[in-house]
Amino acid sequence: LHYGTPAQKQRWLPRLASGEMVGAIAMSEPAAGSDLQGIKATALRQPDGSYLLDGSKTFVTNGWHADLVIVVAKTDPQAGAKGTSLLLVERGMKGFEYGKRLKKLGMKAQDTAELFFDGVRVPAENLLGGAAFENKGFICLMEQLPWERLQIAVTAVAAAQAAIATTVQYVKDRQVFGQPVAAFQNTRYTLAELQTQVQVARVFVDKCVELIADNRLDTATASMAKYWTTDLQCRVMDECLQLHGGYGYMWEYPITRAYADARVQRIYGGTNEIMKEVISRAMGLGGR
């Protein structure tokens, strides 16, 4: 939408929007996760203008079902991050293979897969943005990461609020020692603290939504929102699961699945440790 040529937008966006096609973005590799500068996949330009893509990707959301994959690869391996481009790879291209579906702790309804590229010939017109965007893929990724991280933050706050609502109902219904679990001061105070923390997070996220709508959300602020809300999400899930007692450990209970689903929020979109690194650098502190 932001970088595609008019021809690329016309060719793919309608089918992606309708659901006729499933899209994915392949960034992470077995040895390169949050450190996108460390990717090894290459897409070398050939005499006819096409690119020869080699490498592998992992942890690709929608990877198993994807019809169109934006692959992050080095078109100038000697230039580091400044030699990165984004290529549009289509299902059926020779040398493009789908690996196994990965078995995750949570988010089991969402397919995550490995992808392999062995001498895949990608036409020049499949370079996202066209020739002008060769070796500018890293910049495109960095420009869009604040939006991705804000989406994660929105999800974190919504999931945390849902967990509180589920738990409030449970502690009202569950009887212990002849009275509802909600009658115990520890239960009430725990939920009061969690609700306050989620409300504070929601105000911050709402502010970030205003900033993104005005195209003013910077990387550091988005990183703050991502790391703070996902840390909070995991704390909320843990406390709410505890209030469910033994049933909180049973897979058929929503809080159990929410607990498992929450953990990856602190990892994808850039680990929370990387978020703190981004924030500290924006403050003028150390780091290379």
C-alpha positions as CSV (number, residue, x, y, z in Angstrom):
1,L,0.0,0.0,0.0
2,H,2.8,2.4,0.9
3,Y,5.6,1.3,-1.4
4,G,4.1,-0.7,-4.2
5,T,4.2,0.5,-7.8
6,P,0.8,1.2,-9.3
7,A,1.0,-2.1,-11.2
8,Q,1.8,-4.0,-8.0
9,K,-1.1,-2.4,-6.2
10,Q,-3.5,-3.2,-9.0
11,R,-2.3,-6.8,-9.3
12,W,-2.3,-7.8,-5.7
13,L,-4.1,-5.5,-3.3
14,P,-7.7,-6.3,-4.4
15,R,-7.1,-10.0,-4.0
16,L,-5.4,-9.6,-0.7
17,A,-8.2,-7.4,0.5
18,S,-10.9,-9.8,-0.6
19,G,-9.2,-12.8,0.9
20,E,-8.7,-14.5,-2.4
21,M,-5.0,-14.4,-1.6
22,V,-3.2,-14.8,1.7
23,G,-0.2,-12.6,2.3
24,A,2.8,-13.0,4.6
25,I,6.1,-11.2,5.3
26,A,9.2,-13.3,5.8
27,M,11.8,-11.5,7.9
28,S,13.1,-13.8,10.6
29,E,15.7,-16.5,9.9
30,P,17.1,-19.3,12.0
31,A,20.0,-17.1,13.1
32,A,18.4,-13.7,12.8
33,G,15.3,-12.6,14.7
34,S,15.1,-9.1,16.1
35,D,18.4,-8.3,14.4
36,L,17.2,-7.9,10.8
37,Q,20.6,-6.6,9.8
38,G,21.9,-10.1,10.3
39,I,19.8,-11.8,7.7
40,K,21.6,-14.2,5.3
41,A,19.1,-14.6,2.5
42,T,20.3,-13.1,-0.8
43,A,18.6,-12.0,-4.0
44,L,21.3,-11.3,-6.5
45,R,20.5,-9.4,-9.7
46,Q,20.9,-11.5,-12.9
47,P,21.9,-10.2,-16.4
48,D,18.2,-10.3,-17.5
49,G,17.2,-8.0,-14.6
50,S,15.6,-10.7,-12.4
51,Y,16.8,-11.7,-9.0
52,L,18.0,-15.1,-7.9
53,L,16.7,-15.7,-4.3
54,D,18.4,-18.1,-2.0
55,G,17.9,-18.6,1.8
56,S,15.4,-19.7,4.4
57,K,13.0,-18.0,6.7
58,T,11.3,-19.1,9.9
59,F,8.5,-18.0,12.3
60,V,6.5,-16.8,9.3
61,T,2.9,-15.9,10.2
62,N,0.5,-17.2,7.6
63,G,3.5,-19.0,6.1
64,W,1.8,-22.2,5.4
65,H,-1.2,-20.6,3.6
66,A,0.5,-17.7,2.0
67,D,0.0,-17.1,-1.7
68,L,2.2,-14.0,-1.7
69,V,5.2,-13.5,0.5
70,I,7.2,-10.3,1.0
71,V,10.7,-11.7,1.5
72,V,13.4,-9.6,3.1
73,A,16.8,-10.4,1.4
74,K,20.2,-8.8,0.7
75,T,20.4,-7.5,-2.8
76,D,23.9,-6.1,-1.9
77,P,25.3,-8.4,0.7
78,Q,28.4,-6.2,1.2
79,A,26.3,-3.2,2.2
80,G,24.7,-4.5,5.4
81,A,21.3,-3.0,6.2
82,K,21.8,-0.6,3.2
83,G,21.8,-3.5,0.8
84,T,18.4,-5.0,1.8
85,S,15.4,-5.2,-0.5
86,L,11.8,-6.6,-0.3
87,L,10.8,-9.1,-3.0
88,L,7.3,-10.3,-3.8
89,V,7.5,-14.1,-4.1
90,E,4.4,-16.0,-5.3
91,R,3.2,-19.5,-4.6
92,G,4.3,-21.8,-7.4
93,M,7.6,-20.1,-8.2
94,K,10.2,-22.8,-8.9
95,G,12.5,-23.3,-5.9
96,F,10.0,-21.8,-3.4
97,E,9.2,-24.5,-0.9
98,Y,7.0,-24.5,2.2
99,G,8.6,-26.1,5.3
100,K,6.8,-27.7,8.3
101,R,4.1,-25.9,10.3
102,L,5.7,-25.0,13.6
103,K,4.1,-26.3,16.9
104,K,3.8,-23.3,19.1
105,L,3.0,-22.8,22.8
106,G,-0.1,-20.8,22.0
107,M,-1.9,-19.2,19.1
108,K,-2.6,-22.6,17.7
109,A,-5.3,-21.5,15.3
110,Q,-2.7,-19.3,13.5
111,D,-0.3,-21.1,11.1
112,T,3.4,-20.3,11.5
113,A,5.9,-22.0,9.1
114,E,9.3,-22.2,7.7
115,L,10.0,-21.2,4.1
116,F,12.8,-22.1,1.8
117,F,14.1,-20.4,-1.3
118,D,16.5,-22.4,-3.5
119,G,17.5,-20.5,-6.6
120,V,14.0,-18.8,-7.0
121,R,14.0,-16.5,-10.0
122,V,12.1,-13.4,-9.0
123,P,11.1,-11.1,-11.9
124,A,12.3,-7.5,-11.7
125,E,8.7,-6.3,-11.5
126,N,8.4,-8.2,-8.2
127,L,10.8,-5.9,-6.4
128,L,8.5,-4.0,-4.0
129,G,8.4,-0.4,-5.1
130,G,10.3,-1.0,-8.3
131,A,13.9,-0.3,-9.2
132,A,13.9,2.9,-7.1
133,F,13.5,0.8,-4.0
134,E,16.4,-1.6,-4.6
135,N,18.5,-1.7,-1.4
136,K,16.0,0.4,0.5
137,G,14.0,-2.4,2.1
138,F,15.4,-1.8,5.6
139,I,14.2,1.8,5.5
140,C,10.7,0.6,4.5
141,L,10.6,-2.0,7.4
142,M,11.8,0.6,9.9
143,E,9.1,3.1,8.8
144,Q,6.3,0.5,9.3
145,L,7.5,-1.1,12.5
146,P,5.9,1.6,14.8
147,W,2.5,0.7,13.3
148,E,3.2,-3.0,13.8
149,R,4.2,-2.5,17.4
150,L,1.2,-0.4,18.1
151,Q,-1.0,-3.2,16.7
152,I,0.7,-5.5,19.2
153,A,0.0,-3.0,22.0
154,V,-3.6,-2.6,21.1
155,T,-4.0,-6.4,21.2
156,A,-2.2,-6.6,24.5
157,V,-4.6,-4.1,26.2
158,A,-7.7,-5.7,24.7
159,A,-6.6,-9.2,25.7
160,A,-5.8,-8.1,29.2
161,Q,-9.2,-6.4,29.6
162,A,-10.9,-9.5,28.3
163,A,-9.0,-11.7,30.9
164,I,-10.1,-9.4,33.7
165,A,-13.7,-9.6,32.6
166,T,-13.6,-13.4,32.4
167,T,-12.0,-13.6,35.8
168,V,-14.4,-11.2,37.5
169,Q,-17.3,-13.5,36.4
170,Y,-15.4,-16.6,37.5
171,V,-14.6,-15.4,41.0
172,K,-18.2,-14.3,41.5
173,D,-19.5,-17.8,40.6
174,R,-16.8,-20.0,42.2
175,Q,-17.5,-20.9,45.8
176,V,-14.6,-21.6,48.3
177,F,-15.1,-22.2,52.0
178,G,-18.8,-21.4,51.6
179,Q,-18.4,-18.0,49.9
180,P,-17.5,-16.7,46.4
181,V,-13.8,-16.3,45.7
182,A,-14.7,-12.6,45.0
183,A,-15.5,-12.2,48.7
184,F,-11.9,-12.5,49.7
185,Q,-10.0,-9.2,50.0
186,N,-7.0,-10.6,48.1
187,T,-9.2,-11.3,45.1
188,R,-10.8,-7.9,45.1
189,Y,-7.5,-6.0,45.6
190,T,-5.7,-8.0,42.9
191,L,-8.4,-7.3,40.4
192,A,-8.6,-3.7,41.4
193,E,-4.8,-3.3,40.8
194,L,-4.9,-5.1,37.5
195,Q,-7.9,-3.0,36.3
196,T,-6.1,0.2,37.2
197,Q,-2.9,-0.9,35.4
198,V,-4.9,-1.8,32.2
199,Q,-6.8,1.4,32.3
200,V,-3.5,3.4,32.5
201,A,-2.1,1.4,29.6
202,R,-5.2,2.0,27.6
203,V,-4.9,5.7,27.9
204,F,-1.3,5.6,26.7
205,V,-2.3,3.3,23.7
206,D,-5.2,5.6,22.9
207,K,-2.7,8.5,22.7
208,C,-0.5,6.4,20.4
209,V,-3.5,5.7,18.2
210,E,-4.0,9.5,17.9
211,L,-0.3,9.9,17.0
212,I,-0.4,7.2,14.3
213,A,-3.5,8.7,12.8
214,D,-1.6,12.0,12.6
215,N,1.5,10.3,11.2
216,R,3.5,11.4,14.3
217,L,4.1,8.1,16.2
218,D,7.9,7.8,16.5
219,T,9.8,4.6,16.9
220,A,10.7,5.1,20.6
221,T,7.1,5.8,21.7
222,A,5.8,2.8,19.8
223,S,8.6,0.7,21.4
224,M,7.4,2.0,24.8
225,A,3.8,1.0,24.1
226,K,4.8,-2.5,22.8
227,Y,7.0,-3.5,25.6
228,W,5.0,-2.0,28.5
229,T,1.6,-3.3,27.4
230,T,2.9,-6.8,26.6
231,D,4.7,-7.1,29.9
232,L,1.5,-6.0,31.5
233,Q,-0.6,-8.5,29.5
234,C,1.5,-11.4,30.7
235,R,1.3,-10.2,34.4
236,V,-2.5,-9.9,34.0
237,M,-2.8,-13.3,32.5
238,D,-0.7,-14.9,35.3
239,E,-2.7,-13.2,38.1
240,C,-6.0,-14.1,36.5
241,L,-5.0,-17.7,35.9
242,Q,-4.0,-17.9,39.6
243,L,-7.5,-16.7,40.6
244,H,-8.9,-19.6,38.6
245,G,-7.0,-22.1,40.8
246,G,-6.6,-25.5,39.3
247,Y,-9.1,-24.8,36.5
248,G,-6.8,-22.1,35.3
249,Y,-4.4,-24.8,34.2
250,M,-7.0,-26.7,32.2
251,W,-6.8,-26.1,28.4
252,E,-10.6,-25.9,28.0
253,Y,-10.7,-22.7,30.1
254,P,-10.3,-19.4,28.1
255,I,-7.9,-18.0,30.6
256,T,-5.5,-20.9,30.0
257,R,-5.4,-20.4,26.3
258,A,-5.1,-16.6,26.8
259,Y,-2.1,-17.2,29.1
260,A,-0.4,-19.3,26.4
261,D,-1.2,-16.9,23.6
262,A,0.1,-13.9,25.6
263,R,3.7,-15.1,25.9
264,V,4.8,-14.5,22.3
265,Q,3.7,-10.9,22.5
266,R,6.9,-10.0,24.3
267,I,9.0,-11.7,21.5
268,Y,7.6,-10.9,18.1
269,G,7.6,-7.5,16.5
270,G,11.0,-7.1,18.2
271,T,11.7,-8.5,21.6
272,N,11.0,-6.3,24.6
273,E,14.7,-6.2,25.3
274,I,15.2,-4.7,21.9
275,M,12.4,-2.2,22.6
276,K,14.3,-1.0,25.6
277,E,17.5,-0.7,23.5
278,V,15.6,1.5,21.0
279,I,14.2,3.7,23.8
280,S,17.5,4.1,25.4
281,R,19.2,5.1,22.2
282,A,16.5,7.7,21.5
283,M,17.4,9.1,24.9
284,G,21.0,9.6,23.8
285,L,22.3,6.8,25.9
286,G,25.0,4.2,24.9
287,G,24.8,1.4,22.3
288,R,26.4,1.0,19.0
